[in-house]
């Protein structure tokens, strides 16, 4: 009995009963690797569109938006089934399957002979995203005690950002290094993608060894399958869960806009300045990395504050920061100008704030017995946001300005912030998360 109720520590984080430090350390490794693996597709795709398929620059925004569109159609169809499976058979097998699917997708990507091939491989990648991001989000909610939730989410955000910076810098810069050693541009693209596919397979093995198996509730406590399938909708009667769905709509759209269009903006601007594709991709990658490095440094600042604040208040602040970061890009003319760095820093701060604020709120409000299903609905809301924002964004990128998608997202963040203010007044929930958690555990 003691082993099921004893609470362990992972540094400053108090873990939920039954979660061991080895489970926590495995999750931290997964947090470092997962989002870096997911976001590499934008950098790799920019390289393949230019070097492998020779797509004209004027068409790349629309093509990128269309590829994301099909990705999100798949995620819309599969997030709830994946969430139900995680509630029924556990997080671990789904998370592992996601890593294997990412490995397959990255192995296929550089073999594409057309945009139609890329679309097919992107569907495989989308299935991997469903399992990996669903597994990451659900385990992140499972593992911490309530009073440490903000800390673990902040650490997760920090590791997400660190993984994005390190993995994308290494694998994104690999083609240029390989070309310098005598490989052709196409060969360099193949090697870079096969390398990141290998990392995904290694990660699947690590997860199979180190993650906690099973589900947080006993078999007899599990809700019926029909209840799990509809719980994401029924729990939206809670205004804070409904607000978290709205926040997911834009927060995941935030991440997709940055991952899809920031490297593309940097790459196309570099090519317009006369750079070759490999050099332009590297420059575009650096623009993206600046924003992620800022997110990396900001996560440990905002995370402890989220633990101290009412979670709705925290979301309002986070959405305000996100709106300011995105709207500030209106002041940029050339992303490679030195002064543009400041605005990309603000962008990174806003993006990670929106992520942490939305995850903290859904983490507090999602019921334990249907957590995977409710978070599945949270992810579906995010997928709808990505679907709408990136589809429109790709066309706005090509036809209006590379800045246009970012400005639209900034405006939507502002609307969610206003919605958060309304919920804070009408249904604030727990006033002091830390105090409430401490009282309940005495």
C-alpha positions, -999 to 999 in steps of 0.1 A, spaced: 0 0 0 28 24 8 42 22 -27 9 34 -42 5 64 -19 41 75 -12 50 107 -31 85 111 -45 103 143 -57 118 151 -90 140 180 -80 116 208 -69 86 189 -83 64 167 -60 52 137 -80 17 122 -78 14 90 -57 27 59 -76 49 80 -99 86 71 -94 116 94 -101 126 71 -130 93 77 -146 98 115 -141 133 114 -156 121 95 -186 93 120 -191 118 149 -190 139 132 -217 107 128 -237 98 165 -232 133 175 -245 130 154 -276 93 153 -285 86 188 -297 120 191 -314 111 160 -334 77 174 -343 89 209 -353 118 197 -375 93 190 -402 90 227 -411 128 232 -414 132 199 -433 102 207 -455 116 242 -465 148 224 -476 129 197 -496 106 223 -513 137 243 -524 164 217 -530 146 184 -538 114 196 -556 125 230 -568 92 246 -560 90 284 -569 92 306 -538 58 323 -547 40 290 -543 57 277 -511 34 295 -486 3 281 -501 18 246 -503 30 247 -467 -4 258 -456 -21 230 -475 2 204 -460 -6 217 -425 -43 216 -435 -42 179 -443 -22 173 -411 -49 189 -390 -77 170 -408 -60 138 -396 -55 151 -361 -91 162 -359 -102 126 -367 -78 109 -343 -72 130 -312 -104 118 -294 -98 81 -303 -62 84 -292 -73 101 -259 -98 73 -253 -71 47 -259 -48 64 -235 -76 63 -209 -83 26 -216 -49 10 -223 -25 36 -209 -3 65 -222 28 45 -227 19 23 -258 3 53 -276 34 75 -270 57 48 -283 36 43 -314 38 80 -321 76 80 -321 76 50 -345 52 68 -368 74 100 -368 104 78 -376 86 64 -406 74 98 -418 109 113 -416 124 84 -434 99 88 -463 99 126 -465 131 131 -485 120 104 -510 91 125 -522 90 131 -559 60 155 -558 38 176 -535 13 147 -536 40 124 -521 47 150 -494 10 151 -486 8 113 -481 39 113 -459 26 143 -440 -5 121 -431 18 95 -415 35 124 -397 1 137 -385 -7 103 -369 26 105 -351 18 140 -339 -15 128 -325 1 101 -304 32 121 -294 16 154 -284 -14 136 -268 10 114 -248 32 143 -238 3 165 -227 -15 137 -208 16 124 -190 25 160 -181 -8 163 -163 -6 128 -147 29 130 -131 29 162 -108 10 167 -76 -14 197 -80 8 221 -60 37 214 -83 18 214 -116 30 249 -127 67 239 -120 66 207 -140 47 224 -169 74 252 -168 102 226 -168 85 208 -197 82 241 -216 119 248 -209 129 214 -222 106 217 -252 123 249 -261 158 235 -254 150 205 -276 137 227 -304 168 248 -303 193 220 -301 177 195 -324 167 219 -350 200 237 -350 219 205 -353 197 187 -379 187 219 -397 224 228 -401 234 193 -411 227 196 -449 250 226 -453 278 208 -434 273 177 -456 273 197 -488 306 213 -476 320 178 -473 311 169 -509 276 155 -507 250 167 -532 221 188 -520 197 159 -523 220 134 -505 224 159 -477 186 162 -473 182 124 -472 210 119 -445 195 147 -423 161 132 -424 173 96 -418 193 109 -388 163 124 -371 142 93 -379 168 73 -360 165 96 -330 127 90 -330 133 52 -329 158 55 -301 133 76 -282 106 49 -287 129 24 -270 136 48 -241 99 54 -235 92 16 -235 117 11 -207 112 42 -185 76 54 -186 50 43 -161 25 17 -175 -12 15 -170 -37 43 -164 -41 66 -133 -74 49 -123 -81 12 -116 -100 -8 -142 -132 -8 -122 -131 30 -119 -128 36 -157 -159 53 -172 -177 34 -200 -164 38 -235 -194 59 -246 -188 83 -217 -151 87 -226 -160 94 -262 -184 123 -252 -166 135 -220 -146 161 -239 -179 178 -249 -198 173 -216 -170 188 -195 -171 219 -216 -200 230 -194 -172 240 -170 -164 276 -182 -128 271 -173 -125 240 -194 -143 258 -222 -118 287 -218 -89 263 -220 -103 249 -253 -104 285 -267 -69 290 -254 -58 257 -271 -73 269 -304 -49 298 -305 -20 284 -285 -14 255 -308 -21 277 -337 7 299 -322 31 271 -323 22 260 -358 24 295 -372 59 299 -357 70 264 -368 56 267 -403 60 303 -414 89 317 -394 115 294 -409 98 298 -443 99 336 -440 136 335 -430 143 311 -459 125 329 -486 139 363 -475 174 348 -476 169 334 -511 156 368 -522 188 383 -509 208 359 -531 216 330 -507 216 294 -519 189 271 -505 211 254 -478 224 288 -466 189 303 -467 174 274 -447 201 278 -421 194 315 -418 157 308 -416 163 283 -389 183 308 -369 153 332 -369 132 304 -356 158 294 -330 160 330 -317 123 329 -308 126 294 -292 157 304 -272 136 333 -258 108 309 -249 134 286 -233 146 313 -210 112 327 -202 96 294 -192 113 292 -157 102 328 -151 65 324 -158 61 288 -145 64 295 -108 42 325 -111 14 303 -126 16 281 -95 10 312 -73 -18 328 -93 -53 318 -100 -50 297 -132 -75 319 -151 -56 350 -141 -24 333 -153 -41 326 -186 -52 362 -191 -16 374 -185 -2 348 -208 -25 356 -236 -17 393 -232 20 385 -236 13 364 -267 -8 391 -283 19 416 -278 46 393 -292 28 385 -324 15 420 -331 51 434 -326 61 417 -359 43 444 -377 74 465 -371 97 442 -391 107 448 -427 135 422 -432 137 393 -407 175 392 -411 179 428 -399 197 429 -366 170 449 -348 144 423 -357 159 400 -330 141 420 -303 107 412 -319 115 375 -323 124 374 -286 90 390 -278 74 364 -301 90 335 -282 80 349 -249 44 352 -260 43 317 -276 56 299 -246 33 319 -223 3 309 -243 14 272 -241 20 272 -204 -11 292 -195 -34 269 -215 -18 237 -203 -19 248 -167 -56 255 -168 -66 223 -185 -43 204 -162 -61 217 -131 -96 213 -145 -94 180 -165 -110 152 -144 -87 123 -135 -109 95 -147 -114 110 -182 -82 130 -185 -70 116 -218 -104 122 -234 -107 158 -222 -72 166 -232 -80 149 -265 -108 175 -270 -83 202 -259 -60 190 -286 -88 189 -311 -96 225 -304 -59 232 -310 -61 212 -343 -90 233 -355 -70 264 -347 -40 252 -366 -63 241 -395 -80 275 -399 -50 297 -390 -24 279 -412 -47 274 -442 -56 311 -443 -21 320 -432 -4 303 -461 -25 322 -486 -19 355 -467 18 347 -466 19 345 -504 -6 371 -513 -4 398 -487 28 396 -466 49 371 -446 38 391 -415 1 386 -421 -3 352 -404 14 364 -373 -8 395 -370 -40 375 -373 -28 352 -345 -20 382 -324 -55 395 -328 -70 361 -318 -48 359 -287 -63 393 -277 -98 380 -281 -91 350 -259 -75 373 -233 -108 392 -232 -127 360 -228 -104 350 -199 -112 383 -182 -149 375 -184 -144 340 -170 -122 354 -142 -150 377 -131 -179 351 -135 -163 317 -127 -127 322 -113 -124 287 -98 -96 281 -72 -83 315 -59 -50 301 -47 -40 268 -64 -11 262 -40 -31 270 -9 -60 248 -20 -38 219 -29 -19 221 4 -52 221 24 -66 191 5 -34 171 12 -33 177 49 
